[in-house]
Amino acid sequence: MKRSIAPYRFLFAGGGTGGHLFPAIAVAEKIRKMLPESDIMFIGTKSRIEGRIVPKLGFKFSPIWIKGFSRKLNLENLLFPLKLAVSLIQSLLINLRFKPMVAIGSGGYVSGPAIWGASVIGAKIILLEQNSYPGITTRLLQKYASEIHLSFDDSKKYFKQKNKLNITGNPVRESLVRGNKEEALNYFGLNPSYKTLFVLGGSLGAGSVNEAIGKFIRNNLQGDINIIWQTGKNYFELYKYLASKNIIIRDFIDNMDQAYSACDLLVSRAGATTIAEIIALGVPAILIPSPNVAENHQFFNAKSLSDKNAAVLIEDSKLSASFNEELLKVLRNNKFLDELSLNAKSLYKFNAAEIIANNAINYCKYGKS
């Protein structure tokens, strides 16, 4: 029996990290809402975050073999040419079977072969770039794109084809909201008369950030601060002993809405998804960019906010020197917290997912955005 083909078919490629995946999911969910009869497929790596999250959300998922090229010398790098070649073939075959009309790439190494395969069969290409300093994959793919959507105005200078650029903002899922603070504090069982610090280091954790927070807890003898601390699974066992009635320590926070709603100040790495959430929700934040990411893009993300007084930037190498004093100075300054919140919120482009989804749908229906 011949398989019927849906009238509108969209391919998404991006992953490896939540920063590349969740903007794509936000757009895919918007397309599914606006055009329920559409057929949506994600291409990704089975062993990374997209392999766990995408199928749970009810989207089709096709894995390819690709893995990023490590900056450290290791045996995995010797397999990179083979994995890339195999992934290009896999991506082309997936595209030939699925026949997408529009392909949306949201960055990360996985989007390279997938978007290339879509371009070969004539799909319209839309690229999303979440970081202030664009990733190499997006820069390499720009020649195939009909349009490129940026989160930061600072990113424009890194692209040759300026006519394709749009400052649209980073798509954020509609389900993410900052609600009633009192209810959120009650959810965690925290004291409503204390200021609340939310520490977010990613799903695996951030060693230097966790170490700094551990020292802060041990040195803060007053104990008049609530802390919600996501250590990441790699560090939970090391720090769980510091938990108390006003210090919640978990390896992973499932309900981010509640954590953001409860907090007065966020301490976090500066990944693209976190930046987008800070801007969308107006969360005052101290950002500590990871020094271990490609092209140092977290530093440029954080600097884009700190230059606009929308976040405080502390470099990882300077954590040990003055972190406790800086943290307390920010946390106890209500006026400054309000300024950070307002300035962050002013950068938010609330309809990014809708704009990109609408353009993708128009390419499907009319051949143009």
TILO-162258 format. One record per residue: residue in three letters; x negated, y negated, z of N, C-alpha, C in turn. Coordinates in steps of 0.001 Angstrom, whole numbers, padded with zeros to 6 digits, always signed. Atoms other than C-alpha are relative to their C-alpha. Layout:
N
alaXYZXYZXYZ ...
This chain:
369
met-000848+001201+000000+000000+000000+000000-000879-001244+000000 lys+000818+001194+000129-001412-003363-001032+000276-000981+001130 arg-000138+000950-001106-002073-005800+001798+000441-001356-000527 ser-000452+001327+000390-000135-009056+001526-000963-001048+000565 ile+000938+001041-000403-002286-012172+001706+000770-001229+000450 ala-000674+001183-000528-001180-015075+003878-000272-001194-000907 pro+000172+001134+000915-000662-018323+001949-001104-000968+000403 tyr+001007+000946-000473-003065-020338+004129-001014+000743+000872 arg+001004-000802-000685-006353-018800+005251-001188-000899+000410 phe+001047+000845-000572-008920-020465+007514-001069+000875+000653 leu+001122-000712-000608-012356-019154+008443-000731-000952+000947 phe+000772+000784-000964-014174-020408+011549-001311+000726+000291 ala+001308-000577-000319-017866-019860+012256-000732-000932+000943 gly+000727+000790-000991-019734-021053+015304-000012+000756+001304 gly+000044-000720-001273-020896-019610+018566-001406+000097+000525 gly+001258-000122-000721-023759-018390+020640+000113-000653+001361 thr-000266+000711-001256-022749-020933+023290+001433-000549-000050 gly-001328+000598-000073-019467-022396+024490+000064-001342-000697 gly+000040+001303+000644-020582-025763+023137+000305+000060-001478 his-000325-000180+001409-020326-024426+019599+001360+000662-000196 leu-001225-000774+000184-017351-022143+020163+001274-000766+000326 phe-001271+000552-000465-014750-024129+022100+000558-001120-000866 pro-000586+000953+000944-014434-027056+019663+000693+000698-001175 ala-000631-000760+001087-013712-024510+016920+001323+000602+000453 ile-001240-000562-000533-011123-022821+019128+001072-001076+000120 ala-000967+001092-000130-009472-026191+019811+000653-000309-001343 val-000541+000267+001339-009080-026787+016060+000848+001179-000482 ala-000753-001179+000422-007948-023207+015390+001356+000069+000688 glu-001271-000018-000728-005289-023420+018093+000949-001074-000529 lys-000832+001076+000557-004082-026720+016642+000565+000411-001357 ile-000490-000487+001295-003837-025180+013143+001103+001034+000200 arg-001012-001036-000264-001936-022192+014543+001310-000611+000463 lys-001202+000689-000480+000487-024576+016241+000688-000766-001131 met-000547+000805+001085+000941-026815+013186+000466+000843-001184 leu-000278-000840+001171+001036-023975+010638+000022+001463+000437 pro-000057-001346-000589+002197-020748+012319-000218+001138-000992 glu+000153-001070+000995+002122-018782+009061-001439+000150-000489 ser+001388-000062+000459-001623-019344+008644-000699+001252+000505 asp+000831-001153-000368-004209-016553+008796-001375-000553+000376 ile+001235+000591-000524-007257-017408+010911-000972+001103+000409 met+001035-000969-000370-010496-015474+011251-001246-000732+000486 phe+001290+000496-000488-013663-016145+013254-001099+000984-000390 ile+001218-000797+000166-017110-014895+012277-000942-000374+001135 gly+000885+000279-001123-019541-014552+015161-000884+001184+000315 thr+000863-001075-000476-021950-012374+017091+000723+000744+001120 lys-000786-000807-000938-020358-009535+019016-000500-000094+001429 ser+000585-000031-001336-022751-009753+021969+000030-001342+000717 arg-000001+001316-000614-022315-013491+022606+001424-000403+000401 ile-001253+000444-000593-019484-015561+024080+001188+000135-000946 glu-001118-000089+000943-017395-015583+020885+000553+001413-000109 gly-000456-001389+000060-017258-011782+020897+000940+000359+001132 arg-000893-000245-001134-015528-011874+024304+001259-000855-000057 ile-001095+000958-000122-013341-014963+023999+000980+000049-001160 val-000866+000139+001186-011999-015015+020428+001091+001076-000071 pro-001068-001005+000072-010169-011632+020427+001066-000173+001082 lys-000968+000208-001082-008542-012482+023781+001022-001069-000355 leu-000897+001094+000387-007001-015569+022182+000885+000365-001186 gly-000892-000467+001059-005363-013510+019442-000442-000331-001405 phe+000512+000278+001335-007600-014502+016535-000772+001211-000524 lys+000832-001035+000613-009202-012080+014078-001472-000337+000218 phe+001429+000218-000245-012916-011597+014679-000810+001016-000780 ser+000891-000868+000756-015581-010221+012339-001442-000299+000413 pro+001376+000240-000455-019105-009778+013753-001024+000136-001116 ile+001165-000179+000855-022377-010234+011905-001226+000184+000893 trp+001164-000459-000766-025894-009226+012971-000921-001131+000438 ile+000953+001094-000187-027609-012621+013095-000310-000267+001475 lys+000396+000465-001321-029541-013746+016144-000969-001150-000191 gly+000829+001195+000143-031285-017070+016694-001485+000306+000070 phe+001453-000115-000012-035005-017535+016194-000537-000609+001283 ser+000502+000465-001288-036678-017801+019589-001226-000892-000181 arg+001173+000875+000038-039142-020614+020193-001198+000659+000672 lys+001090-000745-000631-041178-018158+022283-000383+001181-000898 leu+000486-001111+000816-043318-015552+020561+000467+001318+000600 asn-000438-001315-000466-041616-012173+020866+000300+000902-001195 leu-000227-000982+001064-040875-009013+018906+001302-000247-000749 glu-001290+000281+000638-037291-010127+018209-000187-000892-001227 asn+000213+000913+001122-038634-012860+015938-000446+000722-001270 leu+000445-000770+001166-040195-010223+013667+001185+000557-000772 leu-001206-000525+000652-036688-008935+012949+000874-001087-000606 phe-000873+001090+000453-035285-012381+012150+000243+000003-001510 pro-000271-000012+001448-035797-012232+008345+000954+001106-000418 leu-000889-001111+000326-034114-008820+008202+001425-000290+000461 lys-001333+000303-000522-031222-009912+010420+000686-001087-000824 leu-000568+001057+000826-030740-013055+008346+000484+000548-001335 ala-000389-000572+001295-030688-011100+005076+001260+000849+000127 val-001180-000848-000215-028206-008550+006443+001231-000860+000290 ser-001125+000868-000369-026028-011326+007904+000541-000775-001195 leu-000458+000666+001224-025897-013152+004572+000875+000936-000830 ile-000799-000989+000744-024651-009968+002884+001319+000265+000718 gln-001223-000233-000771-022162-009271+005709+000982-001160-000158 ser-000855+001184+000090-020851-012839+005548+000651-000110-001371 leu-000559+000066+001352-020403-012735+001787+001113+001028-000174 leu-001033-001044+000113-018472-009455+002005+001255-000364+000787 ile-001157+000432-000802-016240-010791+004807+000782-001071-000738 asn-000670+001076+000732-015491-013898+002758+000708+000522-001250 leu-000638-000575+001191-014756-011866-000379+001284+000737+000351 arg-001212-000713-000436-012247-009748+001563+001062-000954+000518 phe-000968+000885-000663-010623-012540+003563+000476-001133-000908 lys-000315+001067+000955-010682-015177+000789+000480-001287+000686 pro-000427+001236-000662-010589-018288+003022+000126-001146-000992 met-000164+001205+000808-009336-021494+001486-000813-001149+000595 val+000799+000990-000713-011098-023593+004120-000859+000735+001021 ala+000892-000562-001020-014119-022689+006260-000524-001137+000862 ile+000378+001037-000951-014954-024667+009391-001171+000520+000826 gly+001194-000387-000742-018449-024436+010860-000240-000947+001153 ser+000178+000835-001193-019048-025651+014386-001386+000133+000609 gly+001383-000006-000448-022781-025050+014645-000446+001305+000620 gly+000594-001232-000485-025103-022448+016048-000472+000834-001183 tyr+000616-000779+001074-027137-019957+014065+001009+000837-000777 val-000964-000873+000659-024095-017805+013275+000743-000708-001125 ser-000776+000706+001013-022442-020536+011221-000742-000102-001332 gly+000763+000110+001240-025268-020590+008649+000421+001009-001054 pro-000401-001000+000999-024627-017277+006854+001504-000036-000311 ala-001452-000033+000195-020846-017488+007373+000469-001119-000915 ile-000424+001128+000812-020430-020953+005881-000607+000078-001396 trp+000584-000217+001326-022845-020181+003068+000867+000968-000802 gly-000847-000974+000688-020719-017126+002193+001324-000599-000456 ala-001259+000655+000362-017563-019240+002209-000191-000960-001172 ser+000248+000937+001101-019152-021813-000086-000170+000731-001329 val+000215-000782+001220-020110-019107-002584+001328+000340-000678 ile-001291-000369+000598-016463-018102-003059+000897-001220-000252 gly-000735+001207+000363-015348-021724-003418+000895-000588+001071 ala-000805+000582-001078-013808-022476-000015-000441-001435+000269 lys+000339+001339-000461-013645-026090+001138-000704+000127+001351 ile+000810-000111-001204-016201-026637+003907+000161-001252+000866 ile-000040+001063-001003-015696-028734+007061-001006+000364+001080 leu+000983-000243-001056-018539-029066+009561+000301-000866+001212 leu-000148+000721-001262-018302-030083+013228-001367-000048+000662 glu+001271+000138-000724-021347-031443+015048+000272-000645+001350 gln-000350+000448-001340-020954-031782+018812-001107-000809+000663 asn+001135+000586-000701-024438-032937+019772-000429-001333-000606 ser+000492+001291+000458-025934-036402+019564-001127+000192-001018 tyr+001030-000359+000971-028980-034901+017840+000465+001266-000713 pro-000633-001135+000686-027503-032595+015179-000908+001213-000093 gly+000743-001241+000118-028551-028971+015059-000479+000223-001425 ile+000590-000237+001310-030647-027691+012186+000982+000696-000950 thr-000957-000703+000859-027835-025423+010934+000946-000978-000675 thr-000901+000990+000581-025465-028345+010441-000717-000839-001055 arg+000741+000818+000960-028156-030380+008709-000272+000771-001297 leu+000249-000820+001186-028948-027492+006339+001278+000224-000814 leu-001269-000295+000671-025271-026909+005538+000694-001229-000584 gln-000725+001214+000386-024368-030549+004857+000269-000086-001500 lys-000195+000087+001452-024784-030158+001090+001218+000784-000476 tyr-001176-000782+000385-021935-027617+001025+001307-000628+000485 ala-001191+000493-000704-019526-029714+003095+000763-001044-000800 ser-000843+001081+000497-016595-031821+001953+000059-001126+001015 glu+000007+001009-001057-016616-033602+005300-000705+000548+001241 ile+000724-000356-001222-018639-033632+008526+000530-000877+001125 his-000586+000726-001121-017094-034604+011861-000987-000045+001163 leu+000993+000224-001042-019409-036084+014494+000665-000423+001298 ser-000471+000440-001313-018969-036671+018215-000636-001315+000417 phe+000743+001192-000402-021552-039465+018502-000374-000827-001222 asp+000428+000908+001057-022199-042494+016340-001503+000090-000227 asp+001462-000124+000083-025902-041951+017108-000435+001061-001013 ser+000366-001129+000868-025814-038822+014919-000136-000389-001460 lys-000055+000360+001423-025304-040674+011628-001370-000051-000655 lys+001321+000229+000599-028967-041458+011100-000722+001281-000389 tyr+000664-001260+000293-029889-037770+010892+000543+000688-001256 phe-000603-000605+001186-027728-037062+007826-000305-000819-001246 lys+000282+000667+001267-028561-037866+004212+001282-000437-000707 gln-001228+000261+000766-025007-037731+002815+001016-000735+000877 lys-000786+000825-000916-023403-040599+004731+001483-000024-000356 asn-001400+000086+000432-020204-040546+002675+000864+001128+000542 lys-000763-001130-000534-019202-037241+004272+000273-000119+001499 leu-000014+000074-001457-019488-038451+007867+001253-000668+000545 asn-001143+000558-000724-016585-039120+010238-000290+000065+001493 ile+000159-000011-001463-016864-040151+013894+001359+000346+000590 thr-001318-000498-000390-013955-038034+015054+000068+000348+001483 gly+000012-000472-001377-015049-036927+018528-000046+001515+000045 asn+000122-001442-000193-015453-033450+019934+001354+000576+000400 pro-001321-000563-000335-012215-031404+019881-000002+000697+001352 val-000166-000608-001322-011034-030400+023353+001347+000701+000038 arg-001249-000770-000057-008403-027764+024057+001082-000744+000777 glu-001116+000721-000607-004982-029166+024940+000273+000440+001431 ser-000317-000545-001320-004755-026944+028011-000837-000621+001112 leu+000874+000587-001016-007544-028851+029773+000557-001348+000458 val-000544+001245-000556-006103-031545+032067-000615-000245+001379 arg+000420+000348-001354-007130-033403+035217+001254-000379+000768 gly-001280+000156-000675-004208-033093+037611-000113-000648+001377 asn-000100+000581-001334-003284-033973+041186-001174+000451+000879 lys+001201-000310-000772-006389-034194+043376+000340+000746+001299 glu-000364-000626-001277-004659-033252+046647+000368+001473-000208 glu-000370-001389+000290-003160-030119+045097-001229+000833-000349 ala+001215-000720+000380-006538-029164+043637-000866+000318+001219 leu+000773-000250-001221-008298-029555+046987+000650+001093+000834 asn-000738-001037-000719-005606-027437+048577-000219+001371-000642 tyr+000254-001245+000743-006147-024792+045874-001313+000641+000456 phe+001298-000512-000442-009783-024473+046990-000131+000070+001521 gly+000054+000006-001454-008966-024924+050694-001007-000984+000560 leu+001011+000977-000391-011119-028042+050993+000613-001180+000749 asn-000430+001110-000840-010921-031035+053333+000300-001233-000861 pro-000351+001146+000859-009032-033916+051614-000630-001322+000434 ser+000628+001247-000460-010855-036541+053710-001474-000100-000412 tyr+001392-000007+000445-014265-035555+052251-000081-000313-001498 lys+000306+000087+001422-015773-036548+048922-000335+001409-000512 thr+000194-001346+000553-015995-033558+046570-000951-000038-001189 leu+001007-000146+001046-018973-032605+044431+000264+001311-000741 phe-000157-001190+000827-018537-030163+041541-001310+000230-000740 val+001281-000330+000621-021731-028440+040375+000231+001070-001059 leu-000288-000883+001127-021608-026811+036960-001270+000206-000801 gly+001249-000266+000702-024636-025113+035473+000120+000969-001148 gly-000179-000952+001089-023100-022897+032810+000315+001383+000528 ser-000442-001336-000411-021991-019265+032814-001130+000841+000576 leu+001137-000751-000529-025489-017860+033444-000653-000723+001165 gly+000587+000787-001072-026664-020694+035671-001185-000816-000479 ala+001140+000860+000307-029369-023343+035696-000911+000005+001220 gly+000874-000222-001149-032339-022507+037926-000369-001260+000750 ser+000464+001217-000680-033645-026007+038658+001156-000762+000636 val-001176+000668-000571-030151-027448+039210+000446+000723+001266 asn-000392-000779-001172-029239-024629+041586-000971-000203+001156 glu+001009+000208-001051-032503-025079+043479+000188-001364+000658 ala-000201+001349-000536-031843-028825+043850+001247-000066+000869 ile-001238+000004-000787-028279-028230+045103-000192+000776+001298 gly+000298-000758-001220-029511-025585+047546-000745-000851+001013 lys+000739+000892-000896-032000-028080+049001+000889-001112+000531 phe-000911+001070-000422-029325-030781+049094+000906+000483+001131 ile-000886-000544-001038-026996-028549+051137-000765+000175+001304 arg+000780-000241-001212-029740-027598+053563-000420-001304+000681 asn+000448+001283-000555-030790-031259+054013+001140-000929+000409 asn-001136+000870-000306-027297-032774+054242+000625+000429+001332 leu-000374-000481-001336-026893-032311+057982+001372-000491+000442 gln-001315+000515-000417-023713-034399+058225+001128+000970-000363 gly-001009-000974+000414-021719-031788+056324+001335-000597-000348 asp-001276+000652+000275-019075-034315+055310+000277-000107-001503 ile-000213-000041+001449-019030-033384+051624+000529+001379-000385 asn-000457-001249+000604-016979-030742+049831-000867+000297-001221 ile+000751-000397+001198-018892-028773+047215+000667+001212-000637 ile-000430-001143+000812-017519-026541+044475-001175+000302-000923 trp+001281-000285+000654-020574-024792+043076+000102+001265-000842 gln+000119-001149+000898-020673-022567+040025-001482+000262-000220 thr+001432-000299+000080-024082-020940+040333-000386+000657-001316 gly+000324-000888+001110-023824-018750+037243-000315+001376+000545 lys+000115-001377-000518-024008-014982+037495-001434+000372+000375 asn+001391-000349-000289-027817-014931+037561-000493-000510+001350 tyr+000477+000644-001231-028017-016992+040769+000934+000157+001196 phe-000997-000069-001067-024937-016156+042815-000530+000702+001244 glu+000494-000765-001147-026592-013544+045034-001049-000780+000790 leu+001071+000764-000632-029450-015939+045780+000532-001111+000905 tyr-000481+001182-000723-027251-018785+047061+001327+000190+000743 lys-001331-000178-000586-023994-017257+048286+000001-000168+001521 tyr+000074+000139-001461-025216-017375+051912+000253-001433+000467 leu-000210+001404-000363-024837-021195+051833+001480-000385+000029 ala-001435+000297+000004-021054-020965+051494+000505-000278+001418 ser-000623+000325-001281-018948-022475+054299+001426-000446-000269 lys-001396+000398+000180-015454-023828+054873+000150-001155-000987 asn-000094+001100+000964-016242-026896+052757-000980+000152-001166 ile+000894-000275+001133-018701-025283+050306+000457+001296-000671 ile-000486-001139+000780-017145-022991+047680-001087+000382-000995 ile+001051-000459+000905-019777-020922+045867+000513+001210-000775 arg-000463-001086+000861-018797-018761+042910-000959+000152-001173 asp+000860-000193+001171-020664-017208+040016+000620-000636-001231 phe-000692+000599+001144-018012-018527+037622+001320-000586+000482 ile-001270+000646-000339-015087-020956+037960+000999+000284-001110 asp-001010-000337+001015-012036-019588+036150+000909-001179-000305 asn-000956+001084+000192-009765-022569+036687-000719-001351+000003 met+000740+001249+000115-011707-025549+035410+000883-001211+000255 asp-000930+001108-000245-008612-027761+035561-000025-000396+001479 gln-000039+000264-001433-008511-027438+039336-001326-000581+000497 ala+001308+000496-000432-012250-028002+039752-000208-001453-000420 tyr+000114+001385+000462-012237-031152+037632+000956-000915+000764 ser-000987+000813-000715-009103-032384+039419-000444-000288+001424 ala+000420+000159-001394-010666-031904+042847-001210-000906+000160 cys+001313+000607-000207-014023-033517+042181+000009-001522-000113 asp+000295+001426+000111-015212-037070+042741-001222-000232-000877 leu+001225+000119+000776-018523-036401+041019-000411+001382-000495 leu+000491-001231+000612-019824-033728+038653-001514-000064-000124 val+001424-000161+000302-023432-032520+038548-000103+001147-000986 ser-000055-001006+001051-024087-030634+035345-001151-000138-000973 arg+000797+000094+001212-026287-029789+032416+000785-000863-000991 ala-000611+000934+000953-025478-031830+029304+000328+000664-001328 gly-000458-000674+001208-024099-029289+026861+001158-000745-000646 ala-000995+000755+000764-021714-030515+024185+001410+000152+000562 thr-001350-000199-000532-018587-028951+025710+000192-000775+001291 thr-000096+000754-001251-019292-030445+029133+000120-001498-000281 ile-000078+001417+000373-019882-033867+027544+001408-000333-000485 ala-001349+000242+000532-016574-033582+025682+001037-000018+001120 glu-000954-000054-001107-014731-032643+028876-000133-001209+000921 ile+000223+001208-000808-016318-035501+030846+000698-001198-000630 ile-000603+001127+000716-015183-037957+028194+001514+000116-000037 ala-001453-000199+000108-011718-036450+027781+000709-000257+001321 leu-000659+000079-001305-010979-036388+031515-000465-001195+000830 gly+000505+001130-000773-012979-039420+032672-000634+000437+001305 val+000639-000543-001204-015102-037419+035125-001338-000704+000235 pro+001320+000583-000309-017965-039347+036823-001032+001121+000105 ala+000937-001120+000075-021098-037309+036256-001450-000439+000115 ile+001462+000040+000084-024793-036905+036929-000392+001126-000942 leu+000373-000981+001009-026241-035136+033894-001494+000296+000079 ile+001393-000455-000080-029445-033095+034087-000250+000877-001225 pro+000164-000771+001239-030342-032024+030536-000945+001182+000170 ser+000895-001156-000011-031809-028583+030118-001189-000266-000906 pro+001180+000174+000855-035387-028732+028829-000235+001205-000904 asn+000240-001270+000690-034994-025237+027346+000957+000248-001151 val-000936-000167+001120-032610-025893+024442-000640-000519-001278 ala+000553+000370+001297-033290-026301+020752+000070-001505-000220 glu+000097+001396+000429-034424-029756+019642+000361-001000+001105 asn-000254+000885-001147-033865-031173+023160+001331-000746-000116 his-001246+000720+000290-030282-031978+022158+000765-000404+001254 gln-000720+000400-001215-028993-032068+025745-000468-001365+000505 phe+000494+001314-000416-031235-035039+026520+000680-001101-000805 phe-000626+001013+000845-029827-036965+023574+001494-000121+000297 asn-001410+000058-000416-026266-036019+024607+000164-000879+001239 ala-000094+000731-001267-026827-037343+028121-000359-001472-000182 lys+000426+001383+000228-028621-040458+026903+001093-000811-000696 ser-001091+000699+000679-025683-041324+024634+001032-000517+000995 leu-000935+000452-001042-023507-041542+027766-000667-000983+000954 ser+000649+000875-000982-026046-043103+030122-000267-001390-000573 asp+000212+001299+000636-026804-045874+027616+001249-000881+000058 lys-001274+000728-000066-023126-046837+027868+000546-000046+001425 asn-000399-000036-001414-023043-046541+031684+001216+000903+000215 ala-001095-000966-000101-020715-043557+031274-000434+001273+000715 ala+000524-001117-000778-022931-041097+033183-001381-000395+000508 val+001351+000195-000538-026125-040978+035242-000889+001113-000556 leu+000936-000966+000562-029073-039265+033559-001188+000190+000938 ile+001200-000347-000772-031706-037483+035662-000726+001108-000761 glu+000748-001019+000735-034407-035608+033782-000387+001149+000921 asp+000260-001210-000765-035064-032058+034918-001333-000080+000740 ser+001337+000084-000607-038720-032804+035632-000044-000925+001212 lys-000022+000967-001101-037707-035536+038116+000976+000398+001108 leu-000993-000440-000987-035219-033477+040138-000547+000005+001417 ser+000516-000188-001353-037474-032783+043087-000328-001311+000695 ala+000478+001252-000578-038551-036393+043588+001073-000755+000773 ser-000967+000906-000638-035349-038268+044397+001445+000449-000156 phe-001353-000459+000308-032337-036082+043680+000973-000235+001154 asn-000913+000150-001144-030834-036095+047202+000442-001443+000177 glu-000329+001405-000191-031022-039872+047517+000897-000521-001116 glu-000788+000458+001155-029657-040474+044007+001423+000548+000061 leu-001318-000626-000086-026794-038024+044504+000869-000685+001042 leu-000780+000645-001062-025685-039573+047803+000335-001445-000358 lys-000231+001392+000388-026052-043100+046415+001181-000099-000966 val-001103+000013+000971-023701-042307+043523+001300+000451+000653 leu-001208-000582-000578-021253-040190+045512+000698-000938+000977 arg-000588+000873-001025-020717-042837+048207+000347-001400-000534 asn-000283+001313+000591-020287-045767+045786+001280+000089-000829 asn-001293-000148+000670-016575-045823+044915+000113-000878-001249 lys-000079+000915+001136-016915-048831+042623-000758+000563-001201 phe+000807-000562+001082-019673-047153+040600+000662+001250-000592 leu-000722-001179+000481-017702-043888+040385+001138-000406-000933 asp-001098+000489+000842-014739-045813+038984-000520-000521-001337 glu+000599+000523+001232-017003-047556+036449-000408+001143-000934 leu+000398-001149+000810-018453-044247+035277+001213+000665-000636 ser-001218-000635+000495-014966-042786+034929+000628-000791-001148 leu-000621+000848+001027-013567-045721+032952-000844-000046-001269 asn+000877+000076+001165-016605-045969+030681-000024+001313-000781 ala-000043-001299+000674-016572-042235+029957+001307+000157-000765 lys-001322-000147+000622-012849-042256+029226+000136-000881-001244 ser-000105+000921+001137-013266-045201+026850-000641+000575-001265 leu+000670-000615+001146-015439-043013+024598+000817+001123-000633 tyr-000747-001176+000445-012782-040333+024164+000872-000313-001202 lys-000882+000071+001159-011099-039849+020807+000994+001148+000154 phe-000925-001008-000516-007969-038029+021929+000531+000960-001054 asn-000649-000843+001004-006812-036600+018599-000985+000655-000959 ala+001013-000587+000877-010025-035065+017219+000456+001328-000583 ala-000441-001309+000487-008611-031534+016981+001119-000142-001019 glu-001131+000201+000912-005447-032800+015304-000468-000548-001353 ile+000513+000570+001250-007359-034883+012717-000660+001077-000856 ile+000726-001033+000747-009628-031976+011739+000956+001075-000490 ala-000973-001009+000397-006768-029469+011701+000867-000495-001161 asn-000840+000564+001054-004626-031765+009563-000757-000077-001328 asn+000813+000036+001220-007467-032272+007073-000173+001389-000593 ala+000167-001376+000473-008053-028514+006878+001278+000509-000662 ile-001290-000425+000563-004357-027875+006262+000250-000667-001353 asn-000193+000702+001278-004249-030524+003525-000895+000546-001102 tyr+000841-000662+001009-007199-028883+001774+000683+001269-000514 cys-000698-001230+000381-005205-025637+001812+001178-000290-000927 lys-001244+000277+000722-001995-027194+000540-000196-000773-001302 tyr+000097+000943+001111-003211-029893-001819-001395-000090-000623 gly+001348+000051+000532-006925-029341-002374-000779-001219+000406 lys+000696+001199-000498-007817-032579-000561+000493-000283+001400 ser-000363+000313-001380-007734-033956+002979+000917-001209+000047 
